[in-house]
Amino acid sequence: MTLDSEYLRGSMAAVHSVLKHASCPENVYFHFIAAEFDPASPRVLNRLVRSTFPSLRFSVHIFREDKVINLISASIRQALENPLNYARNYLGDLLESCVERVIYLDSDLVVVDDIQKLWSTVLTGSRVIGAPEYCHANFTKYFTPAFWSDPVMSRVFASRRPCYFNTGVMVMDLVRWREGNYRKRIAMWMEIQRQRRIYDLGSLPPFLLVFAGNVEAIDHRWNQHGLGGDNVRGSCRSLHPGPVSLLHWSGKGKPWARLDAKTPCPLDHLWEPYDLHHGSSISSKTNDLLGSASVAGLSSYL
């Protein structure tokens, strides 16, 4: 997971949810990716995690934003331009070579099932990532007419049946990722985007260009996404039909912000039990957060 001062409250709730529902929480190890120049330094964020979860097994890896800053183009929503959104592209470099497999999770979600079930996903053949796919979605809308009208670029999908997937929940084989140099493949499309404007969203379309049509399909229960509404209004959404193992507030609206504003959506109350900062603002000074972060009894989950 990424770890930053803006989404810290969401990250802590996500960690809490994973531990609460894990059959063997002592087997869970968290790799947090923190931006080098976050308003709260990686060292402070490390202290905050340690004070909140005293027995948690974790490490904080520093992401240098200058690795990607010159590749990022303007997006439909400014928050999508945050360099840390692109840290997932660099997991193969940031994590030690002995780390061969990870589950990548966004910070605006809660897990309500045993994470071991998601970890047991088998990536068949040469597949590098697994994620819930949504083949009924209008795939063409994720790219501009300039992309689809270009016979060379649009040919990238000629031998695939591409489906939309959300990059906020992915099982990733980092051995195959490194061997296939997928970071550079994604960066190539980001370079093209800077020159030709082939999509409007942030970090998602390059992943679609590289992986769509070659993703290990995971049950939809593992990413009930879109609960934050769209990227403009952040309106309330309902759950997709079917069972739920993970609730994901992708989109503009975040549950902690709506709860604090006393304008929550109905499903935001499902996030609230995992919130470890009741009544405090995650945007307040880091020292204030450190002073109120320790939660009694939480180590009993470990």
C-alpha positions as protocol buffer text, in pm:
chain_id: "A"
residue {
  index: 1
  type: MET
  ca { x: 0 y: 0 z: 0 }
}
residue {
  index: 2
  type: THR
  ca { x: 101 y: 360 z: -40 }
}
residue {
  index: 3
  type: LEU
  ca { x: 129 y: 571 z: 272 }
}
residue {
  index: 4
  type: ASP
  ca { x: 90 y: 949 z: 273 }
}
residue {
  index: 5
  type: SER
  ca { x: -40 y: 1224 z: 497 }
}
residue {
  index: 6
  type: GLU
  ca { x: -346 y: 1297 z: 283 }
}
residue {
  index: 7
  type: TYR
  ca { x: -481 y: 939 z: 274 }
}
residue {
  index: 8
  type: LEU
  ca { x: -331 y: 823 z: 603 }
}
residue {
  index: 9
  type: ARG
  ca { x: -668 y: 779 z: 770 }
}
residue {
  index: 10
  type: GLY
  ca { x: -781 y: 552 z: 487 }
}
residue {
  index: 11
  type: SER
  ca { x: -460 y: 349 z: 496 }
}
residue {
  index: 12
  type: MET
  ca { x: -492 y: 285 z: 869 }
}
residue {
  index: 13
  type: ALA
  ca { x: -853 y: 175 z: 829 }
}
residue {
  index: 14
  type: ALA
  ca { x: -750 y: -60 z: 547 }
}
residue {
  index: 15
  type: VAL
  ca { x: -475 y: -217 z: 758 }
}
residue {
  index: 16
  type: HIS
  ca { x: -716 y: -252 z: 1050 }
}
residue {
  index: 17
  type: SER
  ca { x: -967 y: -431 z: 828 }
}
residue {
  index: 18
  type: VAL
  ca { x: -709 y: -674 z: 689 }
}
residue {
  index: 19
  type: LEU
  ca { x: -590 y: -769 z: 1037 }
}
residue {
  index: 20
  type: LYS
  ca { x: -939 y: -798 z: 1182 }
}
residue {
  index: 21
  type: HIS
  ca { x: -1056 y: -1052 z: 924 }
}
residue {
  index: 22
  type: ALA
  ca { x: -733 y: -1243 z: 858 }
}
residue {
  index: 23
  type: SER
  ca { x: -729 y: -1605 z: 973 }
}
residue {
  index: 24
  type: CYS
  ca { x: -356 y: -1575 z: 1045 }
}
residue {
  index: 25
  type: PRO
  ca { x: -278 y: -1203 z: 1087 }
}
residue {
  index: 26
  type: GLU
  ca { x: 71 y: -1289 z: 1208 }
}
residue {
  index: 27
  type: ASN
  ca { x: 146 y: -1410 z: 853 }
}
residue {
  index: 28
  type: VAL
  ca { x: 63 y: -1074 z: 697 }
}
residue {
  index: 29
  type: TYR
  ca { x: 352 y: -843 z: 609 }
}
residue {
  index: 30
  type: PHE
  ca { x: 286 y: -490 z: 486 }
}
residue {
  index: 31
  type: HIS
  ca { x: 508 y: -303 z: 244 }
}
residue {
  index: 32
  type: PHE
  ca { x: 422 y: 67 z: 259 }
}
residue {
  index: 33
  type: ILE
  ca { x: 540 y: 303 z: -15 }
}
residue {
  index: 34
  type: ALA
  ca { x: 591 y: 662 z: 104 }
}
residue {
  index: 35
  type: ALA
  ca { x: 685 y: 965 z: -104 }
}
residue {
  index: 36
  type: GLU
  ca { x: 1026 y: 1112 z: -28 }
}
residue {
  index: 37
  type: PHE
  ca { x: 890 y: 1465 z: 10 }
}
residue {
  index: 38
  type: ASP
  ca { x: 555 y: 1398 z: 177 }
}
residue {
  index: 39
  type: PRO
  ca { x: 457 y: 1675 z: 424 }
}
residue {
  index: 40
  type: ALA
  ca { x: 490 y: 1405 z: 689 }
}
residue {
  index: 41
  type: SER
  ca { x: 828 y: 1246 z: 628 }
}
residue {
  index: 42
  type: PRO
  ca { x: 856 y: 868 z: 575 }
}
residue {
  index: 43
  type: ARG
  ca { x: 1021 y: 849 z: 917 }
}
residue {
  index: 44
  type: VAL
  ca { x: 721 y: 1016 z: 1083 }
}
residue {
  index: 45
  type: LEU
  ca { x: 479 y: 791 z: 893 }
}
residue {
  index: 46
  type: ASN
  ca { x: 681 y: 489 z: 1007 }
}
residue {
  index: 47
  type: ARG
  ca { x: 649 y: 603 z: 1370 }
}
residue {
  index: 48
  type: LEU
  ca { x: 276 y: 655 z: 1328 }
}
residue {
  index: 49
  type: VAL
  ca { x: 219 y: 305 z: 1191 }
}
residue {
  index: 50
  type: ARG
  ca { x: 433 y: 155 z: 1469 }
}
residue {
  index: 51
  type: SER
  ca { x: 246 y: 344 z: 1741 }
}
residue {
  index: 52
  type: THR
  ca { x: -90 y: 242 z: 1597 }
}
residue {
  index: 53
  type: PHE
  ca { x: -6 y: -124 z: 1533 }
}
residue {
  index: 54
  type: PRO
  ca { x: 276 y: -215 z: 1778 }
}
residue {
  index: 55
  type: SER
  ca { x: 306 y: -577 z: 1663 }
}
residue {
  index: 56
  type: LEU
  ca { x: 264 y: -521 z: 1290 }
}
residue {
  index: 57
  type: ARG
  ca { x: 526 y: -667 z: 1058 }
}
residue {
  index: 58
  type: PHE
  ca { x: 597 y: -398 z: 802 }
}
residue {
  index: 59
  type: SER
  ca { x: 852 y: -183 z: 624 }
}
residue {
  index: 60
  type: VAL
  ca { x: 833 y: 163 z: 468 }
}
residue {
  index: 61
  type: HIS
  ca { x: 997 y: 205 z: 128 }
}
residue {
  index: 62
  type: ILE
  ca { x: 1081 y: 553 z: 3 }
}
residue {
  index: 63
  type: PHE
  ca { x: 952 y: 646 z: -343 }
}
residue {
  index: 64
  type: ARG
  ca { x: 1143 y: 923 z: -518 }
}
residue {
  index: 65
  type: GLU
  ca { x: 881 y: 1123 z: -703 }
}
residue {
  index: 66
  type: ASP
  ca { x: 1134 y: 1248 z: -958 }
}
residue {
  index: 67
  type: LYS
  ca { x: 1131 y: 898 z: -1107 }
}
residue {
  index: 68
  type: VAL
  ca { x: 788 y: 962 z: -1256 }
}
residue {
  index: 69
  type: ILE
  ca { x: 708 y: 1333 z: -1229 }
}
residue {
  index: 70
  type: ASN
  ca { x: 814 y: 1410 z: -1587 }
}
residue {
  index: 71
  type: LEU
  ca { x: 595 y: 1128 z: -1720 }
}
residue {
  index: 72
  type: ILE
  ca { x: 269 y: 1244 z: -1559 }
}
residue {
  index: 73
  type: SER
  ca { x: 20 y: 1430 z: -1776 }
}
residue {
  index: 74
  type: ALA
  ca { x: -287 y: 1631 z: -1674 }
}
residue {
  index: 75
  type: SER
  ca { x: -583 y: 1419 z: -1568 }
}
residue {
  index: 76
  type: ILE
  ca { x: -959 y: 1459 z: -1532 }
}
residue {
  index: 77
  type: ARG
  ca { x: -911 y: 1504 z: -1155 }
}
residue {
  index: 78
  type: GLN
  ca { x: -606 y: 1664 z: -995 }
}
residue {
  index: 79
  type: ALA
  ca { x: -578 y: 1398 z: -724 }
}
residue {
  index: 80
  type: LEU
  ca { x: -507 y: 1143 z: -999 }
}
residue {
  index: 81
  type: GLU
  ca { x: -187 y: 1333 z: -1084 }
}
residue {
  index: 82
  type: ASN
  ca { x: -26 y: 1258 z: -747 }
}
residue {
  index: 83
  type: PRO
  ca { x: 308 y: 1087 z: -823 }
}
residue {
  index: 84
  type: LEU
  ca { x: 241 y: 831 z: -549 }
}
residue {
  index: 85
  type: ASN
  ca { x: -45 y: 694 z: -763 }
}
residue {
  index: 86
  type: TYR
  ca { x: 227 y: 565 z: -994 }
}
residue {
  index: 87
  type: ALA
  ca { x: 432 y: 394 z: -723 }
}
residue {
  index: 88
  type: ARG
  ca { x: 268 y: 61 z: -811 }
}
residue {
  index: 89
  type: ASN
  ca { x: 458 y: 75 z: -1141 }
}
residue {
  index: 90
  type: TYR
  ca { x: 785 y: 61 z: -947 }
}
residue {
  index: 91
  type: LEU
  ca { x: 713 y: -217 z: -696 }
}
residue {
  index: 92
  type: GLY
  ca { x: 956 y: -450 z: -872 }
}
residue {
  index: 93
  type: ASP
  ca { x: 1234 y: -195 z: -810 }
}
residue {
  index: 94
  type: LEU
  ca { x: 1130 y: -66 z: -468 }
}
residue {
  index: 95
  type: LEU
  ca { x: 1088 y: -403 z: -298 }
}
residue {
  index: 96
  type: GLU
  ca { x: 1372 y: -643 z: -233 }
}
residue {
  index: 97
  type: SER
  ca { x: 1433 y: -906 z: -502 }
}
residue {
  index: 98
  type: CYS
  ca { x: 1336 y: -1177 z: -251 }
}
residue {
  index: 99
  type: VAL
  ca { x: 981 y: -1038 z: -254 }
}
residue {
  index: 100
  type: GLU
  ca { x: 832 y: -1242 z: -534 }
}
residue {
  index: 101
  type: ARG
  ca { x: 459 y: -1180 z: -493 }
}
residue {
  index: 102
  type: VAL
  ca { x: 239 y: -907 z: -345 }
}
residue {
  index: 103
  type: ILE
  ca { x: -119 y: -796 z: -317 }
}
residue {
  index: 104
  type: TYR
  ca { x: -143 y: -429 z: -408 }
}
residue {
  index: 105
  type: LEU
  ca { x: -422 y: -242 z: -227 }
}
residue {
  index: 106
  type: ASP
  ca { x: -538 y: 118 z: -257 }
}
residue {
  index: 107
  type: SER
  ca { x: -579 y: 323 z: 59 }
}
residue {
  index: 108
  type: ASP
  ca { x: -952 y: 391 z: 20 }
}
residue {
  index: 109
  type: LEU
  ca { x: -1085 y: 43 z: 88 }
}
residue {
  index: 110
  type: VAL
  ca { x: -1163 y: -206 z: 362 }
}
residue {
  index: 111
  type: VAL
  ca { x: -1130 y: -584 z: 347 }
}
residue {
  index: 112
  type: VAL
  ca { x: -1417 y: -777 z: 506 }
}
residue {
  index: 113
  type: ASP
  ca { x: -1292 y: -1129 z: 436 }
}
residue {
  index: 114
  type: ASP
  ca { x: -978 y: -1335 z: 496 }
}
residue {
  index: 115
  type: ILE
  ca { x: -698 y: -1185 z: 284 }
}
residue {
  index: 116
  type: GLN
  ca { x: -546 y: -1535 z: 260 }
}
residue {
  index: 117
  type: LYS
  ca { x: -822 y: -1623 z: 11 }
}
residue {
  index: 118
  type: LEU
  ca { x: -707 y: -1345 z: -221 }
}
residue {
  index: 119
  type: TRP
  ca { x: -342 y: -1438 z: -171 }
}
residue {
  index: 120
  type: SER
  ca { x: -415 y: -1795 z: -286 }
}
residue {
  index: 121
  type: THR
  ca { x: -507 y: -1672 z: -635 }
}
residue {
  index: 122
  type: VAL
  ca { x: -321 y: -1877 z: -897 }
}
residue {
  index: 123
  type: LEU
  ca { x: -179 y: -1673 z: -1186 }
}
residue {
  index: 124
  type: THR
  ca { x: -203 y: -1922 z: -1470 }
}
residue {
  index: 125
  type: GLY
  ca { x: 29 y: -1945 z: -1767 }
}
residue {
  index: 126
  type: SER
  ca { x: 252 y: -1640 z: -1795 }
}
residue {
  index: 127
  type: ARG
  ca { x: 7 y: -1394 z: -1639 }
}
residue {
  index: 128
  type: VAL
  ca { x: 167 y: -1126 z: -1428 }
}
residue {
  index: 129
  type: ILE
  ca { x: -133 y: -980 z: -1247 }
}
residue {
  index: 130
  type: GLY
  ca { x: -474 y: -1091 z: -1126 }
}
residue {
  index: 131
  type: ALA
  ca { x: -773 y: -861 z: -1068 }
}
residue {
  index: 132
  type: PRO
  ca { x: -1151 y: -859 z: -1101 }
}
residue {
  index: 133
  type: GLU
  ca { x: -1240 y: -787 z: -1464 }
}
residue {
  index: 134
  type: TYR
  ca { x: -1548 y: -601 z: -1590 }
}
residue {
  index: 135
  type: CYS
  ca { x: -1597 y: -705 z: -1950 }
}
residue {
  index: 136
  type: HIS
  ca { x: -1940 y: -542 z: -1975 }
}
residue {
  index: 137
  type: ALA
  ca { x: -1786 y: -195 z: -1928 }
}
residue {
  index: 138
  type: ASN
  ca { x: -1745 y: 26 z: -2235 }
}
residue {
  index: 139
  type: PHE
  ca { x: -1372 y: -21 z: -2284 }
}
residue {
  index: 140
  type: THR
  ca { x: -1345 y: 239 z: -2561 }
}
residue {
  index: 141
  type: LYS
  ca { x: -1421 y: 527 z: -2321 }
}
residue {
  index: 142
  type: TYR
  ca { x: -1088 y: 485 z: -2142 }
}
residue {
  index: 143
  type: PHE
  ca { x: -902 y: 617 z: -2445 }
}
residue {
  index: 144
  type: THR
  ca { x: -946 y: 923 z: -2665 }
}
residue {
  index: 145
  type: PRO
  ca { x: -1057 y: 927 z: -3030 }
}
residue {
  index: 146
  type: ALA
  ca { x: -696 y: 1011 z: -3116 }
}
residue {
  index: 147
  type: PHE
  ca { x: -594 y: 669 z: -2984 }
}
residue {
  index: 148
  type: TRP
  ca { x: -867 y: 469 z: -3155 }
}
residue {
  index: 149
  type: SER
  ca { x: -818 y: 648 z: -3487 }
}
residue {
  index: 150
  type: ASP
  ca { x: -449 y: 565 z: -3494 }
}
residue {
  index: 151
  type: PRO
  ca { x: -411 y: 230 z: -3675 }
}
residue {
  index: 152
  type: VAL
  ca { x: -76 y: 154 z: -3514 }
}
residue {
  index: 153
  type: MET
  ca { x: -160 y: 231 z: -3151 }
}
residue {
  index: 154
  type: SER
  ca { x: -506 y: 74 z: -3150 }
}
residue {
  index: 155
  type: ARG
  ca { x: -355 y: -245 z: -3289 }
}
residue {
  index: 156
  type: VAL
  ca { x: -213 y: -314 z: -2941 }
}
residue {
  index: 157
  type: PHE
  ca { x: -544 y: -487 z: -2861 }
}
residue {
  index: 158
  type: ALA
  ca { x: -571 y: -676 z: -3190 }
}
residue {
  index: 159
  type: SER
  ca { x: -473 y: -1013 z: -3043 }
}
residue {
  index: 160
  type: ARG
  ca { x: -648 y: -963 z: -2708 }
}
residue {
  index: 161
  type: ARG
  ca { x: -1001 y: -935 z: -2574 }
}
residue {
  index: 162
  type: PRO
  ca { x: -946 y: -641 z: -2342 }
}
residue {
  index: 163
  type: CYS
  ca { x: -1164 y: -586 z: -2037 }
}
residue {
  index: 164
  type: TYR
  ca { x: -1160 y: -302 z: -1786 }
}
residue {
  index: 165
  type: PHE
  ca { x: -1007 y: -378 z: -1447 }
}
residue {
  index: 166
  type: ASN
  ca { x: -942 y: -154 z: -1148 }
}
residue {
  index: 167
  type: THR
  ca { x: -577 y: -127 z: -1043 }
}
residue {
  index: 168
  type: GLY
  ca { x: -664 y: -64 z: -677 }
}
residue {
  index: 169
  type: VAL
  ca { x: -670 y: -437 z: -602 }
}
residue {
  index: 170
  type: MET
  ca { x: -416 y: -659 z: -777 }
}
residue {
  index: 171
  type: VAL
  ca { x: -231 y: -982 z: -710 }
}
residue {
  index: 172
  type: MET
  ca { x: 111 y: -932 z: -868 }
}
residue {
  index: 173
  type: ASP
  ca { x: 388 y: -1178 z: -958 }
}
residue {
  index: 174
  type: LEU
  ca { x: 697 y: -962 z: -916 }
}
residue {
  index: 175
  type: VAL
  ca { x: 929 y: -1225 z: -1061 }
}
residue {
  index: 176
  type: ARG
  ca { x: 745 y: -1213 z: -1393 }
}
residue {
  index: 177
  type: TRP
  ca { x: 705 y: -836 z: -1357 }
}
residue {
  index: 178
  type: ARG
  ca { x: 1080 y: -785 z: -1331 }
}
residue {
  index: 179
  type: GLU
  ca { x: 1166 y: -1038 z: -1600 }
}
residue {
  index: 180
  type: GLY
  ca { x: 920 y: -877 z: -1843 }
}
residue {
  index: 181
  type: ASN
  ca { x: 1039 y: -524 z: -1759 }
}
residue {
  index: 182
  type: TYR
  ca { x: 679 y: -412 z: -1722 }
}
residue {
  index: 183
  type: ARG
  ca { x: 775 y: -86 z: -1558 }
}
residue {
  index: 184
  type: LYS
  ca { x: 935 y: 25 z: -1884 }
}
residue {
  index: 185
  type: ARG
  ca { x: 641 y: -97 z: -2089 }
}
residue {
  index: 186
  type: ILE
  ca { x: 407 y: 121 z: -1883 }
}
residue {
  index: 187
  type: ALA
  ca { x: 648 y: 415 z: -1900 }
}
residue {
  index: 188
  type: MET
  ca { x: 653 y: 390 z: -2280 }
}
residue {
  index: 189
  type: TRP
  ca { x: 279 y: 452 z: -2297 }
}
residue {
  index: 190
  type: MET
  ca { x: 310 y: 740 z: -2051 }
}
residue {
  index: 191
  type: GLU
  ca { x: 568 y: 896 z: -2283 }
}
residue {
  index: 192
  type: ILE
  ca { x: 329 y: 862 z: -2577 }
}
residue {
  index: 193
  type: GLN
  ca { x: 52 y: 1017 z: -2368 }
}
residue {
  index: 194
  type: ARG
  ca { x: 269 y: 1323 z: -2306 }
}
residue {
  index: 195
  type: GLN
  ca { x: 301 y: 1368 z: -2681 }
}
residue {
  index: 196
  type: ARG
  ca { x: -37 y: 1262 z: -2818 }
}
residue {
  index: 197
  type: ARG
  ca { x: -304 y: 1274 z: -2538 }
}
residue {
  index: 198
  type: ILE
  ca { x: -444 y: 923 z: -2581 }
}
residue {
  index: 199
  type: TYR
  ca { x: -636 y: 906 z: -2248 }
}
residue {
  index: 200
  type: ASP
  ca { x: -784 y: 1136 z: -1981 }
}
residue {
  index: 201
  type: LEU
  ca { x: -752 y: 935 z: -1659 }
}
residue {
  index: 202
  type: GLY
  ca { x: -435 y: 903 z: -1453 }
}
residue {
  index: 203
  type: SER
  ca { x: -242 y: 583 z: -1380 }
}
residue {
  index: 204
  type: LEU
  ca { x: -509 y: 333 z: -1498 }
}
residue {
  index: 205
  type: PRO
  ca { x: -491 y: 354 z: -1882 }
}
residue {
  index: 206
  type: PRO
  ca { x: -122 y: 256 z: -1911 }
}
residue {
  index: 207
  type: PHE
  ca { x: -202 y: -58 z: -1712 }
}
residue {
  index: 208
  type: LEU
  ca { x: -492 y: -132 z: -1945 }
}
residue {
  index: 209
  type: LEU
  ca { x: -270 y: -87 z: -2249 }
}
residue {
  index: 210
  type: VAL
  ca { x: -14 y: -333 z: -2117 }
}
residue {
  index: 211
  type: PHE
  ca { x: -232 y: -591 z: -1941 }
}
residue {
  index: 212
  type: ALA
  ca { x: -599 y: -573 z: -2048 }
}
residue {
  index: 213
  type: GLY
  ca { x: -696 y: -905 z: -2202 }
}
residue {
  index: 214
  type: ASN
  ca { x: -418 y: -1089 z: -2020 }
}
residue {
  index: 215
  type: VAL
  ca { x: -532 y: -1060 z: -1657 }
}
residue {
  index: 216
  type: GLU
  ca { x: -611 y: -1349 z: -1425 }
}
residue {
  index: 217
  type: ALA
  ca { x: -979 y: -1293 z: -1353 }
}
residue {
  index: 218
  type: ILE
  ca { x: -1057 y: -1276 z: -981 }
}
residue {
  index: 219
  type: ASP
  ca { x: -1408 y: -1293 z: -837 }
}
residue {
  index: 220
  type: HIS
  ca { x: -1580 y: -953 z: -833 }
}
residue {
  index: 221
  type: ARG
  ca { x: -1638 y: -984 z: -460 }
}
residue {
  index: 222
  type: TRP
  ca { x: -1274 y: -877 z: -415 }
}
residue {
  index: 223
  type: ASN
  ca { x: -1328 y: -528 z: -554 }
}
residue {
  index: 224
  type: GLN
  ca { x: -1668 y: -373 z: -498 }
}
residue {
  index: 225
  type: HIS
  ca { x: -1531 y: -50 z: -639 }
}
residue {
  index: 226
  type: GLY
  ca { x: -1676 y: 286 z: -736 }
}
residue {
  index: 227
  type: LEU
  ca { x: -1823 y: 359 z: -392 }
}
residue {
  index: 228
  type: GLY
  ca { x: -1668 y: 706 z: -406 }
}
residue {
  index: 229
  type: GLY
  ca { x: -1882 y: 795 z: -706 }
}
residue {
  index: 230
  type: ASP
  ca { x: -1741 y: 928 z: -1032 }
}
residue {
  index: 231
  type: ASN
  ca { x: -1431 y: 1145 z: -1073 }
}
residue {
  index: 232
  type: VAL
  ca { x: -1630 y: 1471 z: -1087 }
}
residue {
  index: 233
  type: ARG
  ca { x: -1923 y: 1466 z: -844 }
}
residue {
  index: 234
  type: GLY
  ca { x: -1838 y: 1185 z: -603 }
}
residue {
  index: 235
  type: SER
  ca { x: -2204 y: 1094 z: -573 }
}
residue {
  index: 236
  type: CYS
  ca { x: -2339 y: 803 z: -367 }
}
residue {
  index: 237
  type: ARG
  ca { x: -2330 y: 457 z: -520 }
}
residue {
  index: 238
  type: SER
  ca { x: -2482 y: 123 z: -430 }
}
residue {
  index: 239
  type: LEU
  ca { x: -2312 y: -217 z: -420 }
}
residue {
  index: 240
  type: HIS
  ca { x: -2286 y: -435 z: -727 }
}
residue {
  index: 241
  type: PRO
  ca { x: -2499 y: -751 z: -703 }
}
residue {
  index: 242
  type: GLY
  ca { x: -2334 y: -1048 z: -534 }
}
residue {
  index: 243
  type: PRO
  ca { x: -2119 y: -1125 z: -228 }
}
residue {
  index: 244
  type: VAL
  ca { x: -1866 y: -878 z: -91 }
}
residue {
  index: 245
  type: SER
  ca { x: -1512 y: -939 z: 35 }
}
residue {
  index: 246
  type: LEU
  ca { x: -1369 y: -591 z: -24 }
}
residue {
  index: 247
  type: LEU
  ca { x: -1533 y: -246 z: -33 }
}
residue {
  index: 248
  type: HIS
  ca { x: -1350 y: 16 z: -240 }
}
residue {
  index: 249
  type: TRP
  ca { x: -1427 y: 388 z: -238 }
}
residue {
  index: 250
  type: SER
  ca { x: -1262 y: 461 z: -573 }
}
residue {
  index: 251
  type: GLY
  ca { x: -1383 y: 787 z: -723 }
}
residue {
  index: 252
  type: LYS
  ca { x: -1390 y: 1141 z: -588 }
}
residue {
  index: 253
  type: GLY
  ca { x: -1582 y: 1087 z: -263 }
}
residue {
  index: 254
  type: LYS
  ca { x: -1396 y: 938 z: 35 }
}
residue {
  index: 255
  type: PRO
  ca { x: -1587 y: 799 z: 335 }
}
residue {
  index: 256
  type: TRP
  ca { x: -1385 y: 980 z: 603 }
}
residue {
  index: 257
  type: ALA
  ca { x: -1439 y: 1317 z: 434 }
}
residue {
  index: 258
  type: ARG
  ca { x: -1812 y: 1265 z: 393 }
}
residue {
  index: 259
  type: LEU
  ca { x: -1851 y: 1137 z: 749 }
}
residue {
  index: 260
  type: ASP
  ca { x: -1664 y: 1438 z: 887 }
}
residue {
  index: 261
  type: ALA
  ca { x: -1880 y: 1670 z: 679 }
}
residue {
  index: 262
  type: LYS
  ca { x: -2195 y: 1502 z: 818 }
}
residue {
  index: 263
  type: THR
  ca { x: -2300 y: 1416 z: 462 }
}
residue {
  index: 264
  type: PRO
  ca { x: -2224 y: 1045 z: 443 }
}
residue {
  index: 265
  type: CYS
  ca { x: -2352 y: 807 z: 182 }
}
residue {
  index: 266
  type: PRO
  ca { x: -2527 y: 497 z: 323 }
}
residue {
  index: 267
  type: LEU
  ca { x: -2233 y: 268 z: 248 }
}
residue {
  index: 268
  type: ASP
  ca { x: -1984 y: 501 z: 420 }
}
residue {
  index: 269
  type: HIS
  ca { x: -2112 y: 362 z: 750 }
}
residue {
  index: 270
  type: LEU
  ca { x: -1961 y: 24 z: 652 }
}
residue {
  index: 271
  type: TRP
  ca { x: -1617 y: 193 z: 653 }
}
residue {
  index: 272
  type: GLU
  ca { x: -1670 y: 369 z: 986 }
}
residue {
  index: 273
  type: PRO
  ca { x: -1608 y: 69 z: 1221 }
}
residue {
  index: 274
  type: TYR
  ca { x: -1249 y: 45 z: 1087 }
}
residue {
  index: 275
  type: ASP
  ca { x: -1172 y: 414 z: 1137 }
}
residue {
  index: 276
  type: LEU
  ca { x: -901 y: 463 z: 1401 }
}
residue {
  index: 277
  type: HIS
  ca { x: -918 y: 842 z: 1409 }
}
residue {
  index: 278
  type: HIS
  ca { x: -1270 y: 907 z: 1530 }
}
residue {
  index: 279
  type: GLY
  ca { x: -1337 y: 1276 z: 1550 }
}
residue {
  index: 280
  type: SER
  ca { x: -989 y: 1385 z: 1438 }
}
residue {
  index: 281
  type: SER
  ca { x: -884 y: 1535 z: 1106 }
}
residue {
  index: 282
  type: ILE
  ca { x: -618 y: 1350 z: 909 }
}
residue {
  index: 283
  type: SER
  ca { x: -510 y: 1685 z: 767 }
}
residue {
  index: 284
  type: SER
  ca { x: -416 y: 1818 z: 1113 }
}
residue {
  index: 285
  type: LYS
  ca { x: -55 y: 1840 z: 1217 }
}
residue {
  index: 286
  type: THR
  ca { x: 141 y: 1518 z: 1223 }
}
residue {
  index: 287
  type: ASN
  ca { x: 230 y: 1568 z: 1588 }
}
residue {
  index: 288
  type: ASP
  ca { x: -139 y: 1574 z: 1673 }
}
residue {
  index: 289
  type: LEU
  ca { x: -189 y: 1251 z: 1482 }
}
residue {
  index: 290
  type: LEU
  ca { x: 103 y: 1088 z: 1657 }
}
residue {
  index: 291
  type: GLY
  ca { x: -40 y: 1194 z: 1989 }
}
residue {
  index: 292
  type: SER
  ca { x: -374 y: 1027 z: 1924 }
}
residue {
  index: 293
  type: ALA
  ca { x: -276 y: 734 z: 1705 }
}
residue {
  index: 294
  type: SER
  ca { x: -213 y: 458 z: 1955 }
}
residue {
  index: 295
  type: VAL
  ca { x: -518 y: 238 z: 1987 }
}
residue {
  index: 296
  type: ALA
  ca { x: -546 y: 20 z: 2296 }
}
residue {
  index: 297
  type: GLY
  ca { x: -602 y: -348 z: 2235 }
}
residue {
  index: 298
  type: LEU
  ca { x: -525 y: -341 z: 1865 }
}
residue {
  index: 299
  type: SER
  ca { x: -222 y: -567 z: 1913 }
}
residue {
  index: 300
  type: SER
  ca { x: -465 y: -843 z: 2007 }
}
residue {
  index: 301
  type: TYR
  ca { x: -525 y: -888 z: 1634 }
}
residue {
  index: 302
  type: LEU
  ca { x: -158 y: -983 z: 1585 }
}
